[in-house]
Amino acid sequence: MANVRWLSRYRRRRWARADVAERLLRAFEEPVLLRPGAVGVGDPLLVLPVLFHLLWSGALSADLEGGLLSSDSLVVTTRGER
């Protein structure tokens, strides 16, 4: 539940920056650790809120039940799953 509460802060569309979101979706086509994947896209202060929004919206996926979301959480796009 803690993960859902955390991600719910990023549910609003103001976090949906299309340019950053598209780069994140490409970066996470294969499972990548959250922090290194975000850093590969750009400045974490700008990228992480968009990443959390994509997790909330279901465009990205991570194991939210196995433990708290962290830098070491594997994240992957859900494009192929939809």
Secondary structure by P-SEA (a helix, b strand, c coil): caaaaaaccccccccccaaaaaaaaaaacccccaaaaaaaaccccccaaaaaaaaaacccccccccccccccbbbbbccccc
